[in-house]
């Protein structure tokens, strides 16, 4: 036991050192800084381990680089679109979208998000239908298949997807598969062997240097993208695993939202994939026109593909959400599995509701992350006083990340309404400028209300002291969840 006291002393010194880093070097958001200082103070001998796992800072540097040809292609279009917007020269397929030129401009400047209007959009809310469509698209691929998923499970769906990719790779189709190392931590080493033997390429994002242990819980690639031949793309909330087919006993039916897009927006998804792929795989892929084919689509839906991550100062998806909320005149419908907003989102929603906008928020009725669930409940309770209406989804688990404003514009993608999605993870969303598609998403929300329970202010005030305690602790920790 002679080692015990010196060890405790060393751990205490480490805690003080980490506190110094938090305050003087990393310059985190003040609320996050205070939350971490509280953790280090309350659990001084474990705090440094939690910090190493959850609190490491990723320097604000550009870690994804485009090729010269891609830069030139994107830069030329961006300059043209900025000129069109400044001179009010964009001809919108949907005349209502003229009211959102400022939002399009904002995303052009903040994220180089090119606006396209030739897109066809198919909406999936059921995993069986989404993966049937994905497998069908994989089977029809002629040149290349590029896929990025946060989670891939070692189960029947995961094996089925990999088998389909292996078959196409053996036929000579280029296959690149990227997954997040933490999300795919349960995969055995041999899982992709057949795909690689067939000529497919596989890479993992931010893998651990220590076998079986990944201390980097933050800065995960939470994106879900699939691009087929540069002409068809999938984006949304579904990961790859049986639970997303509704086969989990814990969650039951899995309600999510995913889009299949055909049109020029797919080319922006392609660029996003290559940025992530080059960083993770270190493959020096050259620009090739076959990855950016001439699109001949009959679609009319306007879309911007917007990405954000901890390597950026702008928090592009979050400011897109705020801009949407601020533009609302009639309604804001939100579905999110995690509702841990920062102050800017919270105030924007309060202002909208107090101004007479019909604000409805839908969250799950069961937690998959306990602290996040009770923090969500706490923030919902605060908003009830401002007149918003909140609902818990009772038909299983809702994982959709959607916002619909006035039935005219919408956002569907991978970003939740929480600090983790805004600051700590790499995300991608499709911002949709189209009355028809947005109205359809609004109708889906209204249909989901049939299997929801409303959280009334009267019910919320009757919650037990145990729940109040859970909320209080979770709320304190929310900046670092």
ROKOLVEX-940019 format. One line per 10 residues: number of its first residue (from 0); their letters; for each residue x, y, z of C-alpha. Coordinates in pm, 1 decimal, decimal comma. Last residue first. Example, Ala and Ser with C-alpha at 12.3 -4.5 7.8 and 13.67 -1.06 7.14 Angstrom:
# residues 2
1) sa) 1367,0 -106,0 714,0 | 1230,0 -450,0 780,0 .
//
This chain:
# residues 481
480) xxxxxxxxxx) -2258,2 1520,0 -2300,9 | -2005,7 1792,3 -2215,0 | -2228,8 2100,7 -2213,7 | -2517,0 1888,3 -2072,9 | -2340,0 1795,2 -1748,8 | -2525,3 2047,7 -1533,9 | -2850,6 1958,7 -1710,8 | -2793,9 1589,4 -1641,8 | -2748,6 1650,3 -1270,1 | -3056,8 1870,8 -1248,2 .
470) xxxxxxxxxx) -3271,3 1646,2 -1465,5 | -3192,6 1337,9 -1260,1 | -3274,6 1529,8 -938,5 | -3604,5 1654,0 -1082,7 | -3682,8 1296,3 -1188,3 | -3624,7 1172,4 -832,6 | -3828,9 1460,9 -695,3 | -4123,8 1333,8 -896,3 | -4282,1 1505,8 -1196,3 | -4604,8 1697,2 -1127,6 .
460) xxxxxxxxxx) -4480,9 2019,2 -1293,1 | -4428,5 1830,1 -1619,3 | -4784,2 1699,6 -1623,0 | -4929,7 2048,6 -1585,0 | -4689,9 2186,5 -1848,9 | -4813,8 1921,6 -2089,1 | -4589,2 1657,0 -2239,0 | -4807,4 1529,0 -2522,9 | -4815,3 1156,3 -2586,2 | -4734,2 1033,5 -2935,4 .
450) xxxxxxxxxx) -4867,9 766,1 -3171,8 | -5104,5 993,6 -3366,0 | -4837,9 1266,9 -3360,9 | -4641,3 1055,0 -3607,7 | -4900,4 1141,6 -3873,8 | -4842,3 1510,9 -3811,0 | -4468,4 1462,9 -3853,8 | -4519,7 1271,6 -4179,6 | -4747,4 1552,2 -4301,2 | -4474,3 1807,3 -4227,9 .
440) xxxxxxxxxx) -4224,1 1596,9 -4422,2 | -4465,0 1589,6 -4718,5 | -4512,6 1966,6 -4692,3 | -4134,5 2008,6 -4702,1 | -4107,7 1797,6 -5017,5 | -4382,3 1989,7 -5199,5 | -4281,4 2334,4 -5072,8 | -3918,9 2304,6 -5180,5 | -3597,8 2445,7 -5039,2 | -3436,1 2149,1 -4863,5 .
430) xxxxxxxxxx) -3127,9 2165,3 -4643,1 | -2958,2 1824,5 -4665,5 | -2750,8 1759,3 -4357,1 | -2396,4 1640,2 -4279,5 | -2220,3 1584,7 -3945,8 | -1868,9 1554,3 -3798,8 | -1898,9 1538,2 -3421,7 | -1797,4 1765,9 -3133,1 | -1942,8 2110,4 -3195,8 | -2302,5 2113,4 -3322,9 .
420) xxxxxxxxxx) -2369,4 1739,1 -3307,6 | -2227,2 1704,4 -2956,8 | -2392,1 2027,2 -2839,7 | -2736,5 1892,8 -2915,9 | -3013,3 1923,3 -3170,1 | -2919,0 1612,0 -3362,0 | -2720,0 1627,7 -3684,1 | -2737,2 1333,3 -3926,3 | -2959,2 1465,0 -4202,3 | -3290,5 1618,5 -4292,9 .
410) xxxxxxxxxx) -3356,8 1993,3 -4305,6 | -3676,4 2160,5 -4422,5 | -3821,3 2455,0 -4611,7 | -4180,1 2529,0 -4715,1 | -4419,2 2353,4 -4474,6 | -4393,5 2660,8 -4250,0 | -4058,5 2533,1 -4119,3 | -3970,7 2162,2 -4111,4 | -3684,0 2032,5 -3897,6 | -3569,6 1671,8 -3911,8 .
400) xxxxxxxxxx) -3324,3 1446,7 -3728,9 | -3511,5 1117,2 -3702,4 | -3413,5 871,3 -3426,5 | -3760,7 793,2 -3290,7 | -3778,1 477,9 -3079,1 | -4076,3 245,3 -3048,0 | -4434,7 354,5 -3111,5 | -4458,7 596,2 -2816,4 | -4296,7 913,2 -2951,2 | -4287,5 1172,9 -2673,1 .
390) xxxxxxxxxx) -4441,3 1510,6 -2749,1 | -4369,6 1876,8 -2684,2 | -4576,9 2186,3 -2750,4 | -4412,6 2527,9 -2726,6 | -4584,4 2796,5 -2522,3 | -4291,0 2976,0 -2365,3 | -4340,0 2800,5 -2031,2 | -4315,8 2467,8 -2213,7 | -3965,6 2562,5 -2324,6 | -3811,0 2505,3 -1982,1 .
380) xxxxxxxxxx) -3969,7 2162,4 -1953,0 | -3830,6 2063,2 -2291,8 | -3484,9 2164,2 -2170,8 | -3517,9 1938,3 -1865,3 | -3654,1 1645,2 -2065,0 | -3357,1 1668,8 -2298,6 | -3118,3 1665,6 -2000,6 | -3302,5 1359,3 -1876,4 | -3254,9 1179,3 -2207,8 | -2893,8 1289,2 -2252,0 .
370) xxxxxxxxxx) -2803,7 1151,5 -1908,1 | -2968,9 815,9 -1986,8 | -2833,3 752,8 -2337,5 | -3067,1 518,1 -2526,6 | -3357,7 676,2 -2344,5 | -3728,2 601,2 -2384,2 | -4025,9 814,9 -2486,4 | -3832,4 954,6 -2780,7 | -3848,0 1325,2 -2874,4 | -4094,8 1535,2 -3076,8 .
360) xxxxxxxxxx) -4091,2 1916,1 -3071,8 | -4378,7 2137,9 -3187,8 | -4355,7 2514,2 -3231,9 | -4665,1 2692,7 -3369,7 | -4533,5 3045,3 -3425,5 | -4711,8 3314,5 -3224,1 | -4422,7 3545,5 -3142,6 | -4377,1 3378,6 -2802,3 | -4315,3 3051,9 -2986,4 | -4055,1 3199,9 -3219,0 .
350) xxxxxxxxxx) -3879,8 3386,0 -2937,7 | -3863,0 3072,1 -2724,6 | -3727,1 2867,4 -3015,2 | -3455,0 3124,4 -3090,1 | -3366,0 3145,2 -2719,5 | -3309,2 2770,5 -2691,8 | -3114,7 2754,6 -3017,4 | -2877,4 3030,6 -2902,6 | -2850,4 2894,5 -2547,9 | -2723,7 2554,4 -2655,4 .
340) xxxxxxxxxx) -2970,4 2280,3 -2726,7 | -2975,0 1935,9 -2561,1 | -3261,3 1763,5 -2742,3 | -3150,8 1413,8 -2834,1 | -3366,2 1181,0 -3045,7 | -3477,1 1470,7 -3267,3 | -3796,5 1561,4 -3450,6 | -3877,0 1929,5 -3493,3 | -4181,8 2100,5 -3644,8 | -4171,5 2480,2 -3669,0 .
330) xxxxxxxxxx) -4491,1 2656,8 -3776,0 | -4648,0 2978,0 -3903,1 | -4402,7 3263,9 -3961,3 | -4070,5 3086,5 -3936,4 | -3760,5 3267,9 -4065,6 | -3591,9 3279,8 -3723,4 | -3626,2 2903,6 -3682,8 | -3473,0 2839,9 -4024,0 | -3184,4 3078,1 -3952,4 | -3122,1 2907,5 -3619,2 .
320) xxxxxxxxxx) -3116,4 2564,0 -3784,3 | -2871,6 2685,6 -4049,1 | -2660,6 2837,9 -3772,6 | -2649,1 2492,9 -3616,8 | -2560,6 2320,3 -3943,1 | -2273,3 2559,0 -4009,7 | -2107,8 2546,1 -3668,6 | -1888,4 2833,1 -3797,8 | -1555,5 2771,7 -3626,2 | -1476,7 2451,9 -3817,2 .
310) xxxxxxxxxx) -1254,9 2152,8 -3734,7 | -1510,5 2037,7 -3477,0 | -1755,2 1951,7 -3754,1 | -2008,7 2081,8 -4001,6 | -2144,7 1985,1 -4341,2 | -2422,5 2135,6 -4551,7 | -2567,8 1982,9 -4869,4 | -2789,8 2251,4 -5023,3 | -3108,5 2145,4 -5197,4 | -3375,8 2285,2 -5431,9 .
300) xxxxxxxxxx) -3625,6 2029,0 -5562,9 | -3714,4 2036,5 -5932,8 | -3627,3 1687,1 -6049,5 | -3608,6 1585,4 -6415,7 | -3246,1 1488,1 -6379,0 | -2975,5 1477,9 -6642,2 | -2660,2 1508,0 -6434,7 | -2327,0 1527,8 -6615,6 | -2100,2 1295,4 -6421,8 | -1888,1 1399,7 -6124,1 .
290) xxxxxxxxxx) -1714,8 1078,4 -6016,0 | -1651,5 996,8 -6382,2 | -1480,3 1334,1 -6417,2 | -1184,5 1208,8 -6216,0 | -995,6 1398,2 -5947,3 | -714,3 1183,5 -5818,1 | -731,1 969,0 -5507,7 | -420,2 986,8 -5293,3 | -539,0 727,1 -5041,6 | -464,2 835,4 -4684,8 .
280) xxxxxxxxxx) -763,7 618,5 -4587,6 | -914,4 842,9 -4318,9 | -834,8 1188,8 -4456,6 | -883,6 1089,8 -4818,2 | -1216,2 926,6 -4739,5 | -1358,1 1220,3 -4543,1 | -1290,2 1471,1 -4821,2 | -1395,5 1216,3 -5082,6 | -1731,4 1164,1 -4912,6 | -1803,7 1535,9 -4890,0 .
270) xxxxxxxxxx) -1721,4 1576,7 -5259,3 | -1962,2 1297,0 -5347,5 | -2236,0 1451,8 -5134,7 | -2186,2 1772,0 -5336,0 | -2218,8 1569,2 -5656,2 | -2538,7 1412,8 -5519,7 | -2690,5 1761,2 -5496,1 | -2680,0 1759,0 -5877,7 | -2972,8 1520,7 -5906,4 | -3110,9 1200,2 -5760,6 .
260) xxxxxxxxxx) -3162,5 1200,2 -5385,8 | -3271,7 917,2 -5156,4 | -3355,0 1061,5 -4817,9 | -3359,3 915,3 -4467,5 | -3583,7 970,2 -4166,5 | -3599,3 741,5 -3863,2 | -3853,8 541,7 -3665,4 | -3710,6 219,8 -3522,8 | -3981,3 -18,2 -3399,0 | -3873,9 -190,1 -3078,8 .
250) xxxxxxxxxx) -3605,5 -12,3 -2879,4 | -3488,7 -272,3 -2625,9 | -3607,3 -580,1 -2814,9 | -3413,9 -464,8 -3120,7 | -3543,5 -586,5 -3457,5 | -3688,8 -255,1 -3578,4 | -3489,9 -256,7 -3903,2 | -3251,7 -1,3 -3753,2 | -3189,7 -251,9 -3471,6 | -3060,0 -495,3 -3732,6 .
240) xxxxxxxxxx) -2760,9 -279,9 -3817,9 | -2636,6 -19,1 -4066,4 | -2699,3 339,2 -3956,2 | -3018,9 526,6 -4044,0 | -3029,3 902,9 -3982,9 | -3016,3 1070,1 -4321,5 | -2843,6 1077,6 -4660,1 | -2861,7 850,2 -4966,9 | -2724,6 945,5 -5307,6 | -2786,2 864,7 -5673,4 .
230) xxxxxxxxxx) -2595,2 998,7 -5973,2 | -2227,8 988,5 -5876,9 | -2219,2 620,1 -5972,3 | -2389,9 534,9 -5640,8 | -2327,7 761,5 -5342,3 | -2405,0 650,5 -4986,9 | -2378,6 886,2 -4692,2 | -2427,7 862,2 -4317,6 | -2225,6 1113,3 -4115,1 | -2145,0 1073,4 -3743,4 .
220) xxxxxxxxxx) -1769,6 1088,8 -3793,8 | -1656,2 1101,6 -3434,1 | -1479,1 1398,7 -3282,1 | -1545,3 1301,6 -2920,1 | -1521,1 949,0 -2784,8 | -1144,4 950,3 -2841,5 | -1030,7 698,6 -2582,2 | -1077,3 405,9 -2818,2 | -989,5 75,1 -2655,9 | -1000,4 -265,9 -2829,4 .
210) xxxxxxxxxx) -636,6 -236,0 -2945,2 | -467,4 96,2 -2850,2 | -383,5 328,7 -3139,2 | -755,1 392,1 -3179,3 | -905,1 455,5 -3520,6 | -1003,2 811,7 -3619,5 | -1222,4 714,5 -3917,9 | -1200,7 360,1 -4052,2 | -1110,7 256,9 -4407,2 | -1223,9 -11,0 -4653,2 .
200) xxxxxxxxxx) -1138,9 -60,4 -5020,6 | -1304,2 -321,2 -5241,1 | -1098,1 -542,2 -5470,5 | -1270,0 -878,6 -5416,6 | -1013,1 -965,9 -5148,7 | -1107,6 -642,7 -4966,4 | -1476,9 -736,0 -4967,6 | -1397,6 -1088,5 -4852,8 | -1186,2 -963,9 -4562,3 | -1431,6 -697,2 -4441,3 .
190) xxxxxxxxxx) -1544,2 -868,6 -4120,5 | -1210,9 -1043,5 -4057,5 | -1100,2 -792,4 -3795,5 | -1419,6 -843,2 -3595,7 | -1662,2 -547,5 -3579,8 | -1757,1 -435,4 -3230,0 | -1574,6 -99,7 -3257,6 | -1766,2 1,7 -3569,8 | -1918,6 318,4 -3421,9 | -1587,8 395,7 -3252,0 .
180) xxxxxxxxxx) -1382,5 344,6 -3568,2 | -1627,4 539,2 -3783,5 | -1697,2 371,5 -4113,6 | -1573,1 421,3 -4469,2 | -1648,3 187,2 -4760,5 | -1502,9 240,6 -5106,3 | -1617,1 13,3 -5388,9 | -1507,5 49,5 -5751,7 | -1720,2 -181,5 -5968,1 | -1522,2 -463,4 -6131,0 .
170) xxxxxxxxxx) -1772,0 -747,6 -6095,1 | -1588,3 -871,7 -5784,5 | -1641,4 -527,5 -5630,7 | -2014,7 -558,5 -5704,6 | -2038,8 -893,4 -5524,1 | -1835,8 -765,0 -5229,5 | -2066,9 -463,5 -5194,4 | -2371,2 -691,8 -5178,7 | -2194,1 -914,0 -4923,0 | -2106,2 -605,1 -4715,2 .
160) xxxxxxxxxx) -2472,1 -496,8 -4710,2 | -2592,8 -846,0 -4618,1 | -2330,9 -886,2 -4345,8 | -2434,4 -559,0 -4182,4 | -2801,1 -655,8 -4213,0 | -2743,8 -1000,6 -4058,7 | -2525,7 -878,6 -3774,2 | -2176,3 -741,3 -3717,8 | -2297,5 -382,8 -3698,8 | -2189,6 -82,6 -3905,3 .
150) xxxxxxxxxx) -2217,3 252,6 -3728,1 | -2109,8 600,4 -3843,4 | -2170,9 515,1 -4207,0 | -1985,6 628,1 -4520,7 | -2044,0 461,0 -4856,0 | -1901,3 513,1 -5204,4 | -2009,8 281,7 -5485,7 | -1850,7 307,2 -5830,6 | -1893,1 227,9 -6200,5 | -2204,7 30,7 -6295,5 .
140) xxxxxxxxxx) -2421,0 27,5 -5983,0 | -2761,1 -142,5 -6027,5 | -2709,2 -389,1 -5741,8 | -2601,7 -108,8 -5509,9 | -2916,3 87,6 -5598,1 | -3134,1 -213,2 -5514,7 | -2946,8 -263,1 -5189,1 | -3006,3 102,4 -5097,2 | -3377,4 83,3 -5186,1 | -3424,4 -232,3 -4976,4 .
130) xxxxxxxxxx) -3224,5 -60,3 -4702,5 | -3462,9 234,7 -4692,7 | -3779,9 25,4 -4712,2 | -3676,2 -204,9 -4428,0 | -3555,5 90,4 -4222,5 | -3884,5 279,5 -4230,3 | -3913,3 658,2 -4259,4 | -3789,6 689,7 -4616,0 | -3833,7 1004,3 -4827,0 | -3767,0 1012,1 -5203,1 .
120) xxxxxxxxxx) -3622,3 1332,1 -5346,8 | -3568,1 1431,7 -5710,3 | -3314,7 1710,4 -5755,0 | -3265,8 1967,1 -6029,3 | -3253,9 2277,0 -5808,4 | -2894,0 2298,3 -5683,8 | -2742,8 2536,3 -5428,0 | -2370,4 2495,4 -5364,4 | -2269,2 2478,3 -5000,0 | -1931,7 2652,9 -4970,8 .
110) xxxxxxxxxx) -1978,3 2615,5 -4592,8 | -2016,3 2961,3 -4438,3 | -2047,6 3170,7 -4754,6 | -2279,3 2946,7 -4956,3 | -2472,1 2858,0 -4641,7 | -2540,1 3225,7 -4570,1 | -2634,9 3296,3 -4930,7 | -2893,4 3017,0 -4928,2 | -3034,7 3161,2 -4605,6 | -3051,6 3510,3 -4756,2 .
100) xxxxxxxxxx) -3224,3 3373,6 -5065,6 | -3499,2 3225,3 -4850,0 | -3793,1 3446,4 -4953,0 | -3726,7 3369,3 -5320,5 | -3809,1 3011,8 -5223,4 | -4184,2 3069,2 -5256,7 | -4142,6 3081,7 -5636,2 | -4060,1 2709,9 -5645,3 | -3844,4 2641,8 -5950,7 | -3647,1 2948,2 -5848,2 .
90) xxxxxxxxxx) -3488,3 3177,2 -6105,4 | -3178,0 3319,5 -5942,1 | -3101,4 3670,1 -6070,7 | -3152,6 3873,0 -5753,8 | -2825,7 4062,3 -5823,6 | -2657,0 3953,5 -5500,4 | -2802,6 3605,1 -5541,0 | -2682,3 3561,6 -5900,3 | -2333,6 3691,1 -5815,7 | -2305,0 3455,9 -5518,8 .
80) xxxxxxxxxx) -2418,3 3170,4 -5741,7 | -2155,2 3241,7 -6005,1 | -1877,7 3273,8 -5747,3 | -1982,0 2946,2 -5586,2 | -1994,1 2767,7 -5923,7 | -1637,9 2871,6 -6006,8 | -1508,1 2780,5 -5662,4 | -1665,7 2433,7 -5671,6 | -1502,8 2336,8 -6001,2 | -1170,7 2503,0 -5918,4 .
70) xxxxxxxxxx) -1154,3 2343,6 -5575,6 | -1245,7 2006,8 -5726,5 | -964,7 2037,6 -5981,6 | -713,9 2138,8 -5715,4 | -805,4 1845,0 -5494,1 | -1005,9 1912,0 -5179,4 | -854,5 1907,6 -4831,9 | -1004,9 1788,1 -4505,1 | -815,0 1862,3 -4182,7 | -874,7 2237,6 -4188,6 .
60) xxxxxxxxxx) -759,6 2348,9 -3848,4 | -950,7 2442,2 -3538,5 | -754,2 2224,4 -3300,9 | -940,4 1917,8 -3178,6 | -982,2 1939,9 -2803,2 | -982,7 1638,9 -2577,5 | -1274,1 1635,5 -2336,3 | -1446,6 1302,0 -2361,9 | -1200,0 1019,5 -2301,6 | -897,7 1214,2 -2177,4 .
50) xxxxxxxxxx) -1134,0 1427,1 -1969,0 | -1305,6 1125,2 -1818,7 | -966,7 981,6 -1723,7 | -861,0 1317,7 -1574,5 | -1178,1 1329,7 -1368,3 | -1123,7 991,2 -1207,5 | -915,8 1094,2 -908,8 | -1063,7 1440,5 -876,0 | -1426,2 1327,3 -900,1 | -1617,7 1632,6 -778,6 .
40) xxxxxxxxxx) -1351,5 1889,7 -869,2 | -1256,0 1750,7 -1209,6 | -1623,3 1708,4 -1298,2 | -1702,8 2063,9 -1183,9 | -1408,5 2198,8 -1382,6 | -1544,6 2015,0 -1683,3 | -1888,9 2172,6 -1649,2 | -1732,8 2514,6 -1592,6 | -1530,4 2485,4 -1913,7 | -1830,8 2359,1 -2109,4 .
30) xxxxxxxxxx) -2036,4 2659,2 -1996,0 | -1746,8 2895,3 -2077,4 | -1707,7 2758,2 -2434,9 | -1358,2 2617,0 -2453,5 | -1048,3 2832,1 -2437,2 | -812,5 2536,9 -2495,1 | -507,9 2694,5 -2334,1 | -583,4 2899,1 -2023,8 | -893,8 2761,2 -1858,1 | -913,1 2403,8 -1981,1 .
20) xxxxxxxxxx) -537,1 2350,4 -1983,2 | -506,0 2477,0 -1625,0 | -788,7 2247,7 -1517,6 | -603,5 1960,7 -1683,8 | -290,9 2042,0 -1481,6 | -488,9 2058,8 -1157,5 | -640,6 1718,3 -1233,2 | -300,2 1574,1 -1316,9 | -165,3 1702,2 -984,4 | -451,2 1522,4 -807,0 .
10) xxxxxxxxxx) -373,9 1203,3 -995,5 | -8,0 1223,8 -891,9 | -104,8 1276,1 -528,1 | -339,6 979,5 -540,1 | -56,8 765,6 -676,1 | 182,7 887,6 -405,2 | -73,4 791,1 -137,8 | -137,5 439,7 -274,7 | 216,2 325,0 -357,7 | 306,0 227,7 -0,4 .
0) x) 0,0 0,0 0,0 .
//
